Amino acid sequence: MGKVAFLGLGVMGYPMAGHLKKAGHDITVYNRTATKAARWTAEHGGVSAPTPKDAARDADIVFACVGNDDDLRQVTCGPEGAFDAMKRGAVFVDHTTASATIARELHALAGSKGVGFVDAPVSGGQAGAENGVLTIMAGGDQADFAKVEPAIAAYARMARLMGPSGAGQLTKMVNQICIAGLVEGLSEGIHFATRAGLDAAAVVEVISKGAAQSWQMENRYKTMIQGKFDHGFAVDWMRKDLAICLDEARKNGAHLPVTATVDQFYSEVQAMGGKRWDTSSLIARLERK
């Protein structure tokens, strides 16, 4: 097992780092809020470092899962960034959902220092991270991906290199585009069933065995009917992701009318006080009308 570092112990990073430790890796963690890093080491062992640079020193692989492009720049090439301490031949794996632009930018910068960079956003949510069954979509060089794939297996049931730098982030955009449309369709279906006087739960239990089936349907319909929206992936985060999708679409000429509409629907949910509700809360805007 290699020496690794993990930067960012949020909802996703905390359990992902735990799986790496459980797999036997010598791990150093960093978190912007030091008390969370201290809690992680008390629970899992390993050590914490005060800066990304200190965490990355001598590591074979440095993993990161932070908030956005700006956070990613800070932990990689900021004043105490990891890139300045990483040894030649090491690989930085970014699990943040960020732009393809920054993935390519950091890939080039890392390469100039003799360091590999793989953009590797994840899908599967908090439950997937906790259970070690995430899906990883990666972009970068084949040789770098081959170095890190065995370690990624500690918390992923599927990891695939999708193409050159940025391809992982572009694939995650496709994932979010598809989810946005699915959740809106499911919200409208449940809303319609209720207004039509049907047992919405019974309806979903039937149609989920046919062509309408989806992960969102099977995992979210009960709490959507109950009006409970506390399952992890927040509306604020989804709007951040959809903004990335829509910005990339403007660059490549893709037409995303449904995605743009659902993004605006999520803005209504935010205005209702649902910034931290999970993404299935789209149904709440229908029920209030």
matplotlib code that plots the C-alpha trace (Angstrom):
import matplotlib.pyplot as plt

x = [0.0, 1.3, 1.6, -1.4, -2.9, -6.5, -7.5, -11.0, -13.1, -16.6, -19.6, -17.9, -14.2, -14.5, -15.8, -13.6, -10.5, -11.7, -11.9, -8.3, -7.1, -9.1, -7.5, -4.1, -2.7, -0.4, -2.6, -2.3, -5.4, -6.0, -9.2, -9.7, -11.5, -8.8, -11.3, -12.8, -9.4, -8.7, -12.1, -11.2, -7.8, -9.4, -11.8, -9.6, -6.0, -3.4, -2.2, -3.5, -1.5, -2.0, -1.7, -2.2, 1.5, 2.4, -0.1, 1.2, 4.9, 6.3, 2.9, 2.6, -1.0, -2.8, -6.6, -8.8, -12.5, -13.3, -16.0, -15.4, -12.7, -11.5, -11.1, -9.3, -6.8, -6.2, -5.3, -3.2, -1.3, -2.2, 0.4, 0.5, -0.7, 0.1, 1.9, 4.9, 5.5, 4.6, 7.5, 8.1, 6.1, 3.4, -0.2, -2.9, -6.5, -9.2, -12.6, -14.2, -17.0, -15.4, -15.0, -13.2, -11.2, -9.6, -8.9, -6.9, -5.2, -4.0, -3.1, -0.7, 0.7, 1.2, 2.9, 5.4, 6.4, 6.7, 3.5, 0.4, -3.1, -6.3, -9.7, -12.0, -15.4, -17.7, -21.3, -23.2, -23.8, -23.1, -24.4, -22.2, -19.2, -20.0, -20.6, -17.6, -19.6, -19.0, -18.7, -15.6, -15.4, -11.8, -9.8, -6.1, -3.1, -3.5, -0.2, -1.4, -4.8, -3.2, -1.1, -4.1, -6.8, -6.0, -6.3, -9.5, -11.0, -11.1, -14.3, -15.5, -17.3, -16.7, -13.8, -13.1, -10.8, -13.1, -10.4, -7.8, -7.7, -11.1, -13.0, -13.9, -15.5, -17.3, -18.8, -19.9, -21.7, -23.6, -24.5, -25.9, -27.8, -29.5, -30.3, -31.8, -34.4, -35.1, -35.8, -38.1, -40.0, -40.4, -41.6, -44.2, -45.3, -45.8, -47.5, -49.9, -50.7, -51.5, -53.8, -55.5, -56.5, -54.2, -52.0, -48.7, -46.6, -48.5, -48.2, -44.4, -44.1, -45.8, -44.2, -40.7, -40.9, -41.3, -39.6, -39.9, -37.5, -34.6, -32.3, -33.9, -37.3, -36.4, -34.4, -36.3, -40.0, -41.0, -39.3, -40.6, -44.1, -43.4, -41.9, -38.6, -35.5, -32.5, -30.5, -27.2, -26.7, -28.0, -29.8, -27.0, -24.5, -26.7, -27.0, -23.2, -23.0, -25.7, -24.0, -20.8, -22.9, -24.6, -21.3, -19.7, -22.7, -22.3, -18.7, -19.4, -22.7, -24.9, -28.5, -29.8, -33.3, -34.5, -31.4, -31.7, -35.3, -34.7, -31.9, -34.4, -36.8, -34.0, -33.6, -37.3, -36.6, -33.7, -36.1, -38.4, -35.6, -34.4, -30.8, -29.7, -32.6, -31.6, -32.2, -35.5, -37.0, -38.1, -41.5, -41.9, -42.3, -45.2, -46.9, -47.0, -48.8]
y = [0.0, 3.4, 6.7, 8.9, 12.3, 13.3, 17.0, 17.9, 15.9, 17.0, 14.8, 12.8, 13.1, 12.0, 8.5, 8.1, 8.8, 6.3, 3.6, 4.3, 4.0, 0.8, -0.6, -0.2, 3.0, 5.3, 8.4, 12.1, 14.2, 17.9, 19.9, 23.6, 23.2, 21.5, 20.2, 17.9, 16.6, 15.9, 14.1, 12.0, 10.9, 10.1, 7.8, 6.3, 6.8, 8.3, 11.9, 15.3, 18.2, 22.0, 22.7, 20.9, 21.3, 19.5, 16.8, 16.1, 15.9, 12.5, 11.1, 8.8, 9.9, 13.0, 12.9, 16.0, 16.5, 20.2, 22.6, 24.3, 25.6, 28.3, 25.8, 23.5, 26.2, 27.0, 23.4, 22.8, 25.9, 28.4, 29.8, 26.4, 24.3, 20.6, 21.0, 22.7, 19.6, 16.7, 14.5, 13.8, 10.8, 11.3, 11.8, 14.2, 12.9, 15.4, 14.1, 17.6, 18.3, 21.2, 22.7, 20.9, 24.1, 23.9, 20.2, 21.0, 24.0, 21.9, 19.0, 21.2, 22.8, 19.5, 18.1, 21.0, 19.9, 16.2, 15.4, 13.6, 14.9, 13.0, 14.7, 12.1, 13.4, 10.9, 9.8, 7.9, 10.5, 10.4, 6.8, 5.7, 7.3, 5.7, 2.3, 2.4, 2.0, 5.2, 5.5, 7.4, 9.0, 10.0, 12.2, 12.3, 10.1, 6.4, 5.8, 8.1, 6.5, 3.1, 4.2, 5.4, 2.9, 0.3, 2.9, 4.3, 0.8, 1.2, 3.3, 2.7, -0.1, 1.4, 3.6, 4.3, 6.6, 8.5, 10.3, 13.0, 15.7, 17.2, 14.1, 13.1, 16.5, 16.5, 13.0, 14.2, 17.1, 14.5, 12.7, 15.9, 16.9, 13.5, 13.6, 17.1, 15.9, 12.7, 14.4, 16.9, 14.2, 12.1, 15.2, 16.0, 12.3, 12.1, 15.4, 14.4, 11.1, 12.8, 15.4, 12.6, 10.9, 8.0, 6.3, 7.8, 5.2, 2.4, 4.1, 4.3, 0.8, -0.4, 1.9, 1.4, -2.2, -0.9, 1.5, 4.5, 2.9, 4.9, 5.2, 8.4, 6.8, 3.8, 5.7, 9.0, 8.5, 7.7, 10.7, 12.9, 11.9, 12.6, 16.0, 15.0, 16.4, 15.7, 13.1, 14.8, 16.4, 19.9, 22.2, 24.7, 22.1, 21.0, 24.6, 24.9, 21.8, 22.9, 26.3, 24.4, 22.3, 25.4, 27.3, 24.3, 24.1, 27.7, 26.9, 23.7, 24.7, 22.0, 22.9, 22.2, 23.7, 21.2, 21.6, 25.4, 25.2, 22.8, 25.1, 27.9, 25.6, 24.9, 28.7, 28.7, 26.0, 28.1, 31.1, 28.8, 28.3, 25.0, 25.8, 22.8, 20.5, 17.6, 17.7, 15.7, 18.8, 19.9, 18.5, 21.1, 23.9, 22.0, 21.2, 24.8, 26.0]
z = [0.0, -0.9, 0.9, 0.1, 1.1, 1.0, 0.8, 1.8, 4.4, 3.5, 3.0, 0.3, 1.2, 4.9, 4.1, 0.9, 3.0, 5.5, 2.9, 1.8, 5.4, 5.8, 2.7, 4.3, 2.9, 4.9, 4.8, 5.7, 5.6, 5.3, 5.8, 5.9, 9.2, 11.3, 13.9, 11.3, 10.3, 14.0, 14.3, 11.2, 12.6, 16.0, 14.2, 11.6, 12.6, 10.2, 10.6, 9.7, 8.3, 8.6, 4.9, 1.6, 1.0, 4.2, 3.5, 0.0, 0.8, -0.1, -1.1, -4.1, -4.7, -3.5, -3.6, -3.3, -3.0, -2.4, -3.4, -6.7, -9.1, -6.7, -3.9, -6.2, -7.3, -3.6, -2.6, -5.7, -6.6, -3.8, -1.4, 0.5, -2.4, -2.9, -6.2, -4.6, -2.4, -4.7, -5.8, -9.5, -10.7, -8.1, -9.2, -8.1, -8.3, -8.2, -7.2, -7.1, -9.6, -11.4, -14.8, -17.7, -18.1, -14.7, -15.2, -18.3, -16.7, -13.7, -15.9, -17.8, -14.6, -12.9, -16.0, -15.9, -12.5, -13.4, -11.6, -13.0, -12.8, -13.2, -13.1, -11.5, -10.4, -8.7, -8.8, -6.1, -3.4, 0.3, 0.5, -2.3, -0.6, 2.8, 1.3, -1.0, -4.2, -6.1, -9.8, -11.0, -14.5, -15.2, -17.6, -18.1, -19.2, -19.3, -17.4, -14.5, -14.3, -14.2, -11.1, -9.2, -10.2, -7.6, -4.8, -6.2, -6.0, -2.2, -2.5, -6.1, -7.8, -11.2, -12.5, -16.1, -18.0, -20.4, -22.4, -22.1, -19.4, -18.9, -20.1, -16.6, -15.8, -19.2, -18.4, -14.9, -16.7, -18.7, -15.5, -13.9, -17.1, -17.0, -13.3, -13.6, -16.2, -14.3, -11.0, -12.6, -14.5, -11.3, -9.4, -12.0, -12.1, -8.3, -8.2, -11.0, -9.3, -6.1, -7.8, -9.7, -6.5, -6.9, -4.3, -5.4, -3.7, -5.3, -8.7, -8.4, -7.1, -10.3, -12.9, -11.4, -12.7, -16.2, -18.6, -16.3, -13.8, -12.6, -9.5, -8.5, -8.7, -6.6, -4.0, -3.6, -4.3, -0.6, 0.9, -2.0, -1.2, 2.5, 1.8, 3.4, 1.6, 3.9, 1.9, 1.2, -2.3, -1.8, -4.2, -3.9, -5.1, -7.9, -9.1, -9.0, -11.2, -13.6, -14.0, -15.1, -17.6, -19.1, -19.4, -21.2, -23.5, -24.5, -25.5, -27.4, -29.0, -27.2, -26.7, -23.1, -22.9, -20.2, -18.1, -18.2, -17.2, -14.3, -13.1, -12.9, -11.0, -8.5, -8.1, -7.0, -4.4, -3.1, -2.8, -0.8, 1.8, 0.3, -0.4, 1.7, 0.8, -1.4, -5.1, -5.0, -3.5, -7.0, -6.1, -3.3, -5.8, -7.5, -4.2, -3.1, -6.3]

ax = plt.figure().add_subplot(projection="3d")
ax.plot(x, y, z, "-o")
ax.set_aspect("equal")
plt.show()
